[in-house]
Structures are given as C-alpha cells and as structure tokens.
Amino acid sequence: MYLGRVIGNCVATRKVPGLEGKKLLLVQPLDPRGEPQGTAEVAVDTVQAGLGDHVYLVGSREAAVALDPWFVPVDAAIVGIVDSVDASYEGGGPDPFVRGSGE
C-alpha cells in the first residue's frame, strides 16, 4: 500500500472484460511527507477519487483483487482517500518513507 495524489484522468474507449465502466486516473506516488516519488502511473479508481485528492493505492496482485470482478489485469488500484498523514522518522538506516528502501 502506498500514497499518491491524483494528477489527471486517463480515458480508454476499449478495455478488457472486467474494466468496463471503471474510472482510470493518473496518480503521482508520494512519500508520507507528500514529496513526489517515482513516475506517475495509471490506477483504477474504486472509491470515487477526484483530481487533486490524496489517495492510497495497492499494487500488483492486491490491485487485481481490489476490483469487482476480481483478478482483472491492473497494476494499481486506488482503495482509499487520505484525510491526513501524521508521520515522523528519527532512526538510522534506510529511510522508511522512501518506497523500496527498507524492503
């Protein structure tokens, strides 16, 4: 699960079975400080998010099972709209707020 901000819409007139009627949004992944992290990606919206919303997403296999029907071919799904994030980090080692640094 990771954070992101909706930065745009993606319109597709032809979709695989299971994605008909699903909204596709362009999302910029963020670290918990709200800083952009990595490249923007297309995600399927399951919670009626909108432009500028901070959201949390699931990726890979979890994204495929977040939809109804499940196991459609997607890489990311928006599963929640974030109201606030309260985080701090004072330890050594890899920065836990950088995706993939502590894994």
Biopython code that builds the backbone (N, CA, C, O; Angstrom):
import numpy as np
from Bio.PDB.StructureBuilder import StructureBuilder

atoms = [
    (1, "MET", "N", (0.851, -1.166, 0.000)),
    (1, "MET", "CA", (0.000, 0.000, 0.000)),
    (1, "MET", "C", (0.900, 1.234, 0.000)),
    (1, "MET", "O", (1.912, 1.256, 0.700)),
    (2, "TYR", "N", (0.554, 2.233, -0.755)),
    (2, "TYR", "CA", (1.355, 3.441, -0.828)),
    (2, "TYR", "C", (0.465, 4.646, -1.110)),
    (2, "TYR", "O", (-0.701, 4.514, -1.484)),
    (3, "LEU", "N", (1.048, 5.816, -0.921)),
    (3, "LEU", "CA", (0.308, 7.065, -1.062)),
    (3, "LEU", "C", (0.492, 7.650, -2.446)),
    (3, "LEU", "O", (1.484, 7.376, -3.122)),
    (4, "GLY", "N", (-0.472, 8.459, -2.865)),
    (4, "GLY", "CA", (-0.364, 9.141, -4.146)),
    (4, "GLY", "C", (-1.309, 10.323, -4.199)),
    (4, "GLY", "O", (-2.142, 10.515, -3.314)),
    (5, "ARG", "N", (-1.166, 11.114, -5.255)),
    (5, "ARG", "CA", (-2.061, 12.248, -5.484)),
    (5, "ARG", "C", (-2.557, 12.161, -6.917)),
    (5, "ARG", "O", (-1.776, 11.952, -7.846)),
    (6, "VAL", "N", (-3.856, 12.321, -7.087)),
    (6, "VAL", "CA", (-4.456, 12.237, -8.416)),
    (6, "VAL", "C", (-4.078, 13.498, -9.191)),
    (6, "VAL", "O", (-4.365, 14.614, -8.758)),
    (7, "ILE", "N", (-3.422, 13.305, -10.357)),
    (7, "ILE", "CA", (-2.980, 14.446, -11.157)),
    (7, "ILE", "C", (-3.657, 14.505, -12.518)),
    (7, "ILE", "O", (-3.413, 15.431, -13.291)),
    (8, "GLY", "N", (-4.505, 13.527, -12.819)),
    (8, "GLY", "CA", (-5.173, 13.576, -14.100)),
    (8, "GLY", "C", (-6.075, 12.389, -14.348)),
    (8, "GLY", "O", (-6.170, 11.471, -13.533)),
    (9, "ASN", "N", (-6.725, 12.426, -15.474)),
    (9, "ASN", "CA", (-7.615, 11.348, -15.896)),
    (9, "ASN", "C", (-6.994, 10.603, -17.067)),
    (9, "ASN", "O", (-6.173, 11.153, -17.802)),
    (10, "CYS", "N", (-7.385, 9.369, -17.231)),
    (10, "CYS", "CA", (-6.958, 8.577, -18.376)),
    (10, "CYS", "C", (-8.227, 7.996, -18.993)),
    (10, "CYS", "O", (-8.988, 7.296, -18.325)),
    (11, "VAL", "N", (-8.444, 8.286, -20.246)),
    (11, "VAL", "CA", (-9.652, 7.814, -20.927)),
    (11, "VAL", "C", (-9.269, 6.691, -21.875)),
    (11, "VAL", "O", (-8.365, 6.842, -22.697)),
    (12, "ALA", "N", (-9.956, 5.574, -21.757)),
    (12, "ALA", "CA", (-9.746, 4.438, -22.651)),
    (12, "ALA", "C", (-11.109, 3.993, -23.157)),
    (12, "ALA", "O", (-11.992, 3.654, -22.370)),
    (13, "THR", "N", (-11.275, 3.997, -24.471)),
    (13, "THR", "CA", (-12.577, 3.621, -25.024)),
    (13, "THR", "C", (-12.726, 2.107, -25.164)),
    (13, "THR", "O", (-13.842, 1.595, -25.259)),
    (14, "ARG", "N", (-11.603, 1.398, -25.174)),
    (14, "ARG", "CA", (-11.659, -0.068, -25.248)),
    (14, "ARG", "C", (-10.906, -0.626, -24.047)),
    (14, "ARG", "O", (-9.766, -0.245, -23.783)),
    (15, "LYS", "N", (-11.550, -1.525, -23.331)),
    (15, "LYS", "CA", (-10.952, -2.105, -22.129)),
    (15, "LYS", "C", (-11.189, -3.602, -22.116)),
    (15, "LYS", "O", (-12.107, -4.103, -22.766)),
    (16, "VAL", "N", (-10.350, -4.315, -21.368)),
    (16, "VAL", "CA", (-10.532, -5.754, -21.220)),
    (16, "VAL", "C", (-11.789, -6.019, -20.397)),
    (16, "VAL", "O", (-12.217, -5.157, -19.630)),
    (17, "PRO", "N", (-12.379, -7.195, -20.547)),
    (17, "PRO", "CA", (-13.535, -7.537, -19.718)),
    (17, "PRO", "C", (-13.186, -7.404, -18.228)),
    (17, "PRO", "O", (-12.125, -7.841, -17.783)),
    (18, "GLY", "N", (-14.082, -6.805, -17.490)),
    (18, "GLY", "CA", (-13.870, -6.553, -16.063)),
    (18, "GLY", "C", (-13.513, -5.118, -15.763)),
    (18, "GLY", "O", (-13.663, -4.669, -14.627)),
    (19, "LEU", "N", (-13.038, -4.380, -16.771)),
    (19, "LEU", "CA", (-12.700, -2.974, -16.557)),
    (19, "LEU", "C", (-13.728, -2.026, -17.176)),
    (19, "LEU", "O", (-13.575, -0.807, -17.092)),
    (20, "GLU", "N", (-14.775, -2.578, -17.797)),
    (20, "GLU", "CA", (-15.792, -1.704, -18.378)),
    (20, "GLU", "C", (-16.418, -0.858, -17.274)),
    (20, "GLU", "O", (-16.776, -1.380, -16.218)),
    (21, "GLY", "N", (-16.551, 0.438, -17.512)),
    (21, "GLY", "CA", (-17.176, 1.333, -16.555)),
    (21, "GLY", "C", (-16.282, 1.758, -15.400)),
    (21, "GLY", "O", (-16.702, 2.554, -14.560)),
    (22, "LYS", "N", (-15.075, 1.253, -15.341)),
    (22, "LYS", "CA", (-14.145, 1.633, -14.266)),
    (22, "LYS", "C", (-13.395, 2.893, -14.684)),
    (22, "LYS", "O", (-12.960, 3.020, -15.829)),
    (23, "LYS", "N", (-13.249, 3.824, -13.740)),
    (23, "LYS", "CA", (-12.551, 5.084, -13.993)),
    (23, "LYS", "C", (-11.052, 4.869, -13.823)),
    (23, "LYS", "O", (-10.611, 4.260, -12.848)),
    (24, "LEU", "N", (-10.271, 5.376, -14.781)),
    (24, "LEU", "CA", (-8.815, 5.302, -14.709)),
    (24, "LEU", "C", (-8.274, 6.689, -14.403)),
    (24, "LEU", "O", (-8.645, 7.663, -15.059)),
    (25, "LEU", "N", (-7.399, 6.782, -13.409)),
    (25, "LEU", "CA", (-6.827, 8.063, -13.012)),
    (25, "LEU", "C", (-5.316, 8.002, -13.082)),
    (25, "LEU", "O", (-4.715, 6.949, -12.872)),
    (26, "LEU", "N", (-4.701, 9.148, -13.379)),
    (26, "LEU", "CA", (-3.246, 9.267, -13.375)),
    (26, "LEU", "C", (-2.840, 9.724, -11.973)),
    (26, "LEU", "O", (-3.310, 10.752, -11.486)),
    (27, "VAL", "N", (-1.962, 8.949, -11.332)),
    (27, "VAL", "CA", (-1.601, 9.195, -9.933)),
    (27, "VAL", "C", (-0.085, 9.349, -9.816)),
    (27, "VAL", "O", (0.677, 8.554, -10.365)),
    (28, "GLN", "N", (0.335, 10.384, -9.092)),
    (28, "GLN", "CA", (1.744, 10.557, -8.759)),
    (28, "GLN", "C", (1.990, 9.945, -7.385)),
    (28, "GLN", "O", (1.445, 10.436, -6.396)),
    (29, "PRO", "N", (2.801, 8.879, -7.293)),
    (29, "PRO", "CA", (3.131, 8.321, -5.970)),
    (29, "PRO", "C", (3.844, 9.376, -5.108)),
    (29, "PRO", "O", (4.622, 10.182, -5.616)),
    (30, "LEU", "N", (3.563, 9.354, -3.797)),
    (30, "LEU", "CA", (4.147, 10.301, -2.850)),
    (30, "LEU", "C", (4.749, 9.551, -1.677)),
    (30, "LEU", "O", (4.319, 8.446, -1.348)),
    (31, "ASP", "N", (5.763, 10.168, -1.037)),
    (31, "ASP", "CA", (6.207, 9.640, 0.251)),
    (31, "ASP", "C", (5.301, 10.254, 1.323)),
    (31, "ASP", "O", (4.526, 11.160, 1.015)),
    (32, "PRO", "N", (5.379, 9.779, 2.587)),
    (32, "PRO", "CA", (4.475, 10.311, 3.620)),
    (32, "PRO", "C", (4.649, 11.800, 3.897)),
    (32, "PRO", "O", (3.793, 12.422, 4.527)),
    (33, "ARG", "N", (5.772, 12.378, 3.421)),
    (33, "ARG", "CA", (5.957, 13.820, 3.582)),
    (33, "ARG", "C", (5.208, 14.590, 2.494)),
    (33, "ARG", "O", (5.116, 15.817, 2.544)),
    (34, "GLY", "N", (4.676, 13.864, 1.515)),
    (34, "GLY", "CA", (3.966, 14.500, 0.415)),
    (34, "GLY", "C", (4.846, 14.829, -0.765)),
    (34, "GLY", "O", (4.415, 15.526, -1.684)),
    (35, "GLU", "N", (6.086, 14.337, -0.758)),
    (35, "GLU", "CA", (7.002, 14.593, -1.867)),
    (35, "GLU", "C", (6.793, 13.554, -2.975)),
    (35, "GLU", "O", (6.607, 12.373, -2.681)),
    (36, "PRO", "N", (6.822, 13.976, -4.237)),
    (36, "PRO", "CA", (6.687, 13.025, -5.343)),
    (36, "PRO", "C", (7.768, 11.955, -5.287)),
    (36, "PRO", "O", (8.913, 12.227, -4.925)),
    (37, "GLN", "N", (7.395, 10.757, -5.644)),
    (37, "GLN", "CA", (8.308, 9.623, -5.596)),
    (37, "GLN", "C", (8.083, 8.766, -6.835)),
    (37, "GLN", "O", (7.009, 8.189, -7.007)),
    (38, "GLY", "N", (9.077, 8.683, -7.687)),
    (38, "GLY", "CA", (8.943, 7.863, -8.891)),
    (38, "GLY", "C", (8.122, 8.552, -9.960)),
    (38, "GLY", "O", (7.909, 9.764, -9.929)),
    (39, "THR", "N", (7.668, 7.746, -10.907)),
    (39, "THR", "CA", (6.923, 8.271, -12.044)),
    (39, "THR", "C", (5.426, 8.072, -11.842)),
    (39, "THR", "O", (4.997, 7.172, -11.119)),
    (40, "ALA", "N", (4.649, 8.913, -12.482)),
    (40, "ALA", "CA", (3.193, 8.803, -12.396)),
    (40, "ALA", "C", (2.735, 7.492, -13.016)),
    (40, "ALA", "O", (3.392, 6.942, -13.900)),
    (41, "GLU", "N", (1.597, 7.002, -12.540)),
    (41, "GLU", "CA", (1.076, 5.742, -13.053)),
    (41, "GLU", "C", (-0.449, 5.813, -13.175)),
    (41, "GLU", "O", (-1.106, 6.640, -12.543)),
    (42, "VAL", "N", (-0.978, 4.937, -13.993)),
    (42, "VAL", "CA", (-2.431, 4.848, -14.166)),
    (42, "VAL", "C", (-2.957, 3.856, -13.140)),
    (42, "VAL", "O", (-2.413, 2.763, -12.987)),
    (43, "ALA", "N", (-4.027, 4.246, -12.431)),
    (43, "ALA", "CA", (-4.638, 3.374, -11.429)),
    (43, "ALA", "C", (-6.143, 3.333, -11.634)),
    (43, "ALA", "O", (-6.753, 4.314, -12.059)),
    (44, "VAL", "N", (-6.724, 2.205, -11.333)),
    (44, "VAL", "CA", (-8.173, 2.063, -11.380)),
    (44, "VAL", "C", (-8.752, 2.632, -10.088)),
    (44, "VAL", "O", (-8.281, 2.319, -8.995)),
    (45, "ASP", "N", (-9.764, 3.460, -10.224)),
    (45, "ASP", "CA", (-10.384, 4.095, -9.060)),
    (45, "ASP", "C", (-11.526, 3.228, -8.540)),
    (45, "ASP", "O", (-12.431, 2.878, -9.297)),
    (46, "THR", "N", (-11.491, 2.881, -7.253)),
    (46, "THR", "CA", (-12.578, 2.099, -6.641)),
    (46, "THR", "C", (-13.345, 2.902, -5.603)),
    (46, "THR", "O", (-14.293, 2.392, -5.005)),
    (47, "VAL", "N", (-12.944, 4.173, -5.377)),
    (47, "VAL", "CA", (-13.543, 4.946, -4.273)),
    (47, "VAL", "C", (-14.056, 6.319, -4.689)),
    (47, "VAL", "O", (-14.333, 7.156, -3.830)),
    (48, "GLN", "N", (-14.187, 6.565, -5.986)),
    (48, "GLN", "CA", (-14.665, 7.853, -6.498)),
    (48, "GLN", "C", (-13.741, 9.006, -6.120)),
    (48, "GLN", "O", (-14.207, 10.066, -5.700)),
    (49, "ALA", "N", (-12.438, 8.804, -6.268)),
    (49, "ALA", "CA", (-11.467, 9.870, -6.038)),
    (49, "ALA", "C", (-11.556, 10.878, -7.176)),
    (49, "ALA", "O", (-12.110, 10.589, -8.236)),
    (50, "GLY", "N", (-11.001, 12.068, -6.940)),
    (50, "GLY", "CA", (-11.024, 13.096, -7.964)),
    (50, "GLY", "C", (-9.691, 13.800, -8.081)),
    (50, "GLY", "O", (-8.770, 13.545, -7.305)),
    (51, "LEU", "N", (-9.595, 14.679, -9.045)),
    (51, "LEU", "CA", (-8.376, 15.418, -9.314)),
    (51, "LEU", "C", (-7.913, 16.164, -8.060)),
    (51, "LEU", "O", (-8.695, 16.890, -7.446)),
    (52, "GLY", "N", (-6.648, 15.987, -7.683)),
    (52, "GLY", "CA", (-6.065, 16.652, -6.515)),
    (52, "GLY", "C", (-6.208, 15.887, -5.221)),
    (52, "GLY", "O", (-5.567, 16.248, -4.234)),
    (53, "ASP", "N", (-7.019, 14.845, -5.180)),
    (53, "ASP", "CA", (-7.187, 14.060, -3.948)),
    (53, "ASP", "C", (-5.904, 13.309, -3.617)),
    (53, "ASP", "O", (-5.211, 12.812, -4.504)),
    (54, "HIS", "N", (-5.602, 13.236, -2.321)),
    (54, "HIS", "CA", (-4.551, 12.355, -1.846)),
    (54, "HIS", "C", (-5.207, 11.006, -1.598)),
    (54, "HIS", "O", (-6.257, 10.922, -0.961)),
    (55, "VAL", "N", (-4.583, 9.961, -2.104)),
    (55, "VAL", "CA", (-5.192, 8.631, -2.061)),
    (55, "VAL", "C", (-4.170, 7.609, -1.592)),
    (55, "VAL", "O", (-2.969, 7.878, -1.584)),
    (56, "TYR", "N", (-4.648, 6.447, -1.207)),
    (56, "TYR", "CA", (-3.732, 5.332, -1.035)),
    (56, "TYR", "C", (-4.122, 4.240, -2.006)),
    (56, "TYR", "O", (-5.289, 4.032, -2.340)),
    (57, "LEU", "N", (-3.069, 3.547, -2.445)),
    (57, "LEU", "CA", (-3.217, 2.585, -3.517)),
    (57, "LEU", "C", (-2.632, 1.241, -3.113)),
    (57, "LEU", "O", (-1.824, 1.152, -2.188)),
    (58, "VAL", "N", (-3.043, 0.221, -3.802)),
    (58, "VAL", "CA", (-2.401, -1.079, -3.716)),
    (58, "VAL", "C", (-1.914, -1.415, -5.124)),
    (58, "VAL", "O", (-2.481, -0.973, -6.124)),
    (59, "GLY", "N", (-0.851, -2.207, -5.168)),
    (59, "GLY", "CA", (-0.278, -2.554, -6.454)),
    (59, "GLY", "C", (-0.160, -4.048, -6.633)),
    (59, "GLY", "O", (-0.395, -4.832, -5.715)),
    (60, "SER", "N", (0.211, -4.417, -7.844)),
    (60, "SER", "CA", (0.445, -5.806, -8.206)),
    (60, "SER", "C", (-0.786, -6.676, -7.976)),
    (60, "SER", "O", (-1.891, -6.312, -8.376)),
    (61, "ARG", "N", (-0.595, -7.823, -7.331)),
    (61, "ARG", "CA", (-1.685, -8.774, -7.128)),
    (61, "ARG", "C", (-2.827, -8.180, -6.297)),
    (61, "ARG", "O", (-3.999, -8.456, -6.553)),
    (62, "GLU", "N", (-2.472, -7.368, -5.305)),
    (62, "GLU", "CA", (-3.507, -6.757, -4.464)),
    (62, "GLU", "C", (-4.418, -5.843, -5.280)),
    (62, "GLU", "O", (-5.611, -5.736, -4.995)),
    (63, "ALA", "N", (-3.859, -5.186, -6.290)),
    (63, "ALA", "CA", (-4.677, -4.322, -7.144)),
    (63, "ALA", "C", (-5.687, -5.146, -7.936)),
    (63, "ALA", "O", (-6.829, -4.728, -8.127)),
    (64, "ALA", "N", (-5.264, -6.302, -8.387)),
    (64, "ALA", "CA", (-6.154, -7.152, -9.184)),
    (64, "ALA", "C", (-7.318, -7.687, -8.359)),
    (64, "ALA", "O", (-8.405, -7.905, -8.895)),
    (65, "VAL", "N", (-7.107, -7.901, -7.069)),
    (65, "VAL", "CA", (-8.197, -8.432, -6.242)),
    (65, "VAL", "C", (-9.037, -7.328, -5.606)),
    (65, "VAL", "O", (-10.035, -7.622, -4.948)),
    (66, "ALA", "N", (-8.648, -6.051, -5.791)),
    (66, "ALA", "CA", (-9.423, -4.938, -5.221)),
    (66, "ALA", "C", (-10.666, -4.631, -6.040)),
    (66, "ALA", "O", (-11.535, -3.876, -5.605)),
    (67, "LEU", "N", (-10.745, -5.215, -7.217)),
    (67, "LEU", "CA", (-11.852, -4.887, -8.116)),
    (67, "LEU", "C", (-12.944, -5.942, -8.057)),
    (67, "LEU", "O", (-12.736, -7.057, -7.578)),
    (68, "ASP", "N", (-14.094, -5.565, -8.548)),
    (68, "ASP", "CA", (-15.216, -6.484, -8.654)),
    (68, "ASP", "C", (-15.693, -6.468, -10.103)),
    (68, "ASP", "O", (-16.260, -5.455, -10.510)),
    (69, "PRO", "N", (-15.514, -7.484, -10.891)),
    (69, "PRO", "CA", (-14.942, -8.786, -10.546)),
    (69, "PRO", "C", (-13.447, -8.667, -10.302)),
    (69, "PRO", "O", (-12.797, -7.734, -10.774)),
    (70, "TRP", "N", (-12.923, -9.610, -9.572)),
    (70, "TRP", "CA", (-11.517, -9.537, -9.216)),
    (70, "TRP", "C", (-10.653, -10.280, -10.218)),
    (70, "TRP", "O", (-11.150, -11.026, -11.061)),
    (71, "PHE", "N", (-9.367, -10.066, -10.111)),
    (71, "PHE", "CA", (-8.335, -10.616, -10.996)),
    (71, "PHE", "C", (-8.467, -10.138, -12.434)),
    (71, "PHE", "O", (-8.396, -10.927, -13.376)),
    (72, "VAL", "N", (-8.660, -8.835, -12.587)),
    (72, "VAL", "CA", (-8.540, -8.228, -13.903)),
    (72, "VAL", "C", (-7.109, -7.707, -14.021)),
    (72, "VAL", "O", (-6.469, -7.462, -12.998)),
    (73, "PRO", "N", (-6.587, -7.531, -15.234)),
    (73, "PRO", "CA", (-5.182, -7.153, -15.389)),
    (73, "PRO", "C", (-4.913, -5.672, -15.121)),
    (73, "PRO", "O", (-4.989, -4.851, -16.035)),
    (74, "VAL", "N", (-4.600, -5.333, -13.877)),
    (74, "VAL", "CA", (-4.244, -3.965, -13.485)),
    (74, "VAL", "C", (-2.988, -4.005, -12.620)),
    (74, "VAL", "O", (-2.700, -5.006, -11.964)),
    (75, "ASP", "N", (-2.243, -2.895, -12.631)),
    (75, "ASP", "CA", (-1.035, -2.787, -11.811)),
    (75, "ASP", "C", (-1.265, -1.988, -10.540)),
    (75, "ASP", "O", (-0.530, -2.160, -9.567)),
    (76, "ALA", "N", (-2.285, -1.103, -10.525)),
    (76, "ALA", "CA", (-2.531, -0.265, -9.353)),
    (76, "ALA", "C", (-4.019, 0.008, -9.227)),
    (76, "ALA", "O", (-4.720, 0.165, -10.226)),
    (77, "ALA", "N", (-4.495, 0.062, -7.982)),
    (77, "ALA", "CA", (-5.892, 0.391, -7.714)),
    (77, "ALA", "C", (-5.950, 1.365, -6.544)),
    (77, "ALA", "O", (-5.286, 1.165, -5.527)),
    (78, "ILE", "N", (-6.741, 2.409, -6.692)),
    (78, "ILE", "CA", (-6.976, 3.361, -5.604)),
    (78, "ILE", "C", (-8.031, 2.748, -4.704)),
    (78, "ILE", "O", (-9.139, 2.448, -5.147)),
    (79, "VAL", "N", (-7.679, 2.559, -3.418)),
    (79, "VAL", "CA", (-8.604, 1.903, -2.497)),
    (79, "VAL", "C", (-9.021, 2.802, -1.332)),
    (79, "VAL", "O", (-9.789, 2.368, -0.473)),
    (80, "GLY", "N", (-8.530, 4.053, -1.283)),
    (80, "GLY", "CA", (-8.949, 4.956, -0.225)),
    (80, "GLY", "C", (-8.540, 6.381, -0.515)),
    (80, "GLY", "O", (-7.591, 6.634, -1.257)),
    (81, "ILE", "N", (-9.275, 7.317, 0.086)),
    (81, "ILE", "CA", (-8.954, 8.743, 0.003)),
    (81, "ILE", "C", (-8.394, 9.150, 1.357)),
    (81, "ILE", "O", (-9.020, 8.903, 2.388)),
    (82, "VAL", "N", (-7.217, 9.775, 1.363)),
    (82, "VAL", "CA", (-6.497, 10.113, 2.592)),
    (82, "VAL", "C", (-7.011, 11.437, 3.146)),
    (82, "VAL", "O", (-7.092, 12.436, 2.430)),
    (83, "ASP", "N", (-7.356, 11.429, 4.433)),
    (83, "ASP", "CA", (-7.731, 12.674, 5.108)),
    (83, "ASP", "C", (-6.506, 13.381, 5.660)),
    (83, "ASP", "O", (-6.396, 14.601, 5.546)),
    (84, "SER", "N", (-5.565, 12.622, 6.270)),
    (84, "SER", "CA", (-4.344, 13.225, 6.783)),
    (84, "SER", "C", (-3.297, 12.142, 6.982)),
    (84, "SER", "O", (-3.618, 10.956, 7.065)),
    (85, "VAL", "N", (-2.041, 12.565, 7.057)),
    (85, "VAL", "CA", (-0.920, 11.670, 7.346)),
    (85, "VAL", "C", (-0.116, 12.313, 8.457)),
    (85, "VAL", "O", (0.233, 13.490, 8.366)),
    (86, "ASP", "N", (0.185, 11.558, 9.509)),
    (86, "ASP", "CA", (0.998, 12.042, 10.616)),
    (86, "ASP", "C", (2.140, 11.058, 10.763)),
    (86, "ASP", "O", (1.930, 9.934, 11.218)),
    (87, "ALA", "N", (3.356, 11.463, 10.384)),
    (87, "ALA", "CA", (4.482, 10.544, 10.411)),
    (87, "ALA", "C", (5.754, 11.278, 10.805)),
    (87, "ALA", "O", (5.910, 12.466, 10.521)),
    (88, "SER", "N", (6.653, 10.570, 11.456)),
    (88, "SER", "CA", (7.966, 11.121, 11.769)),
    (88, "SER", "C", (8.974, 9.986, 11.720)),
    (88, "SER", "O", (8.611, 8.815, 11.835)),
    (89, "TYR", "N", (10.253, 10.343, 11.546)),
    (89, "TYR", "CA", (11.300, 9.339, 11.479)),
    (89, "TYR", "C", (12.575, 9.935, 12.059)),
    (89, "TYR", "O", (13.042, 10.980, 11.605)),
    (90, "GLU", "N", (13.137, 9.269, 13.065)),
    (90, "GLU", "CA", (14.348, 9.777, 13.693)),
    (90, "GLU", "C", (15.437, 8.717, 13.750)),
    (90, "GLU", "O", (16.509, 8.981, 14.294)),
    (91, "GLY", "N", (15.205, 7.549, 13.217)),
    (91, "GLY", "CA", (16.167, 6.459, 13.324)),
    (91, "GLY", "C", (17.232, 6.490, 12.250)),
    (91, "GLY", "O", (17.194, 7.309, 11.333)),
    (92, "GLY", "N", (18.196, 5.571, 12.384)),
    (92, "GLY", "CA", (19.217, 5.423, 11.370)),
    (92, "GLY", "C", (18.798, 4.407, 10.344)),
    (92, "GLY", "O", (17.699, 3.857, 10.421)),
    (93, "GLY", "N", (19.651, 4.154, 9.394)),
    (93, "GLY", "CA", (19.362, 3.161, 8.375)),
    (93, "GLY", "C", (18.526, 3.717, 7.251)),
    (93, "GLY", "O", (18.394, 4.932, 7.098)),
    (94, "PRO", "N", (17.961, 2.821, 6.466)),
    (94, "PRO", "CA", (17.180, 3.264, 5.305)),
    (94, "PRO", "C", (15.976, 4.098, 5.728)),
    (94, "PRO", "O", (15.327, 3.814, 6.734)),
    (95, "ASP", "N", (15.697, 5.110, 4.956)),
    (95, "ASP", "CA", (14.552, 5.980, 5.216)),
    (95, "ASP", "C", (13.268, 5.196, 4.947)),
    (95, "ASP", "O", (13.022, 4.807, 3.805)),
    (96, "PRO", "N", (12.438, 4.952, 5.977)),
    (96, "PRO", "CA", (11.224, 4.160, 5.756)),
    (96, "PRO", "C", (10.198, 4.870, 4.901)),
    (96, "PRO", "O", (9.229, 4.256, 4.454)),
    (97, "PHE", "N", (10.399, 6.168, 4.665)),
    (97, "PHE", "CA", (9.442, 6.898, 3.849)),
    (97, "PHE", "C", (9.757, 6.827, 2.364)),
    (97, "PHE", "O", (8.973, 7.295, 1.539)),
    (98, "VAL", "N", (10.892, 6.249, 2.021)),
    (98, "VAL", "CA", (11.259, 6.102, 0.623)),
    (98, "VAL", "C", (10.866, 4.703, 0.187)),
    (98, "VAL", "O", (11.393, 3.715, 0.696)),
    (99, "ARG", "N", (9.943, 4.623, -0.754)),
    (99, "ARG", "CA", (9.410, 3.349, -1.207)),
    (99, "ARG", "C", (10.528, 2.455, -1.732)),
    (99, "ARG", "O", (11.283, 2.839, -2.625)),
    (100, "GLY", "N", (10.620, 1.255, -1.162)),
    (100, "GLY", "CA", (11.585, 0.284, -1.614)),
    (100, "GLY", "C", (12.921, 0.353, -0.904)),
    (100, "GLY", "O", (13.751, -0.532, -1.112)),
    (101, "SER", "N", (13.179, 1.377, -0.061)),
    (101, "SER", "CA", (14.490, 1.485, 0.581)),
    (101, "SER", "C", (14.643, 0.538, 1.761)),
    (101, "SER", "O", (15.764, 0.147, 2.086)),
    (102, "GLY", "N", (13.555, 0.161, 2.406)),
    (102, "GLY", "CA", (13.648, -0.696, 3.576)),
    (102, "GLY", "C", (13.213, -2.128, 3.317)),
    (102, "GLY", "O", (13.150, -2.935, 4.245)),
    (103, "GLU", "N", (12.916, -2.447, 2.082)),
    (103, "GLU", "CA", (12.397, -3.781, 1.766)),
    (103, "GLU", "C", (13.502, -4.746, 1.462)),
    (103, "GLU", "O", (13.240, -5.914, 1.175)),
]
sb = StructureBuilder()
sb.init_structure("model")
sb.init_model(0)
sb.init_chain("A")
sb.init_seg("    ")
for serial, (resi, resn, name, xyz) in enumerate(atoms, 1):
    if name == "N":
        sb.init_residue(resn, " ", resi, " ")
    sb.init_atom(name, np.array(xyz, "f"), 0.0, 1.0, " ", f" {name:<3s}", serial, name[0])
structure = sb.get_structure()
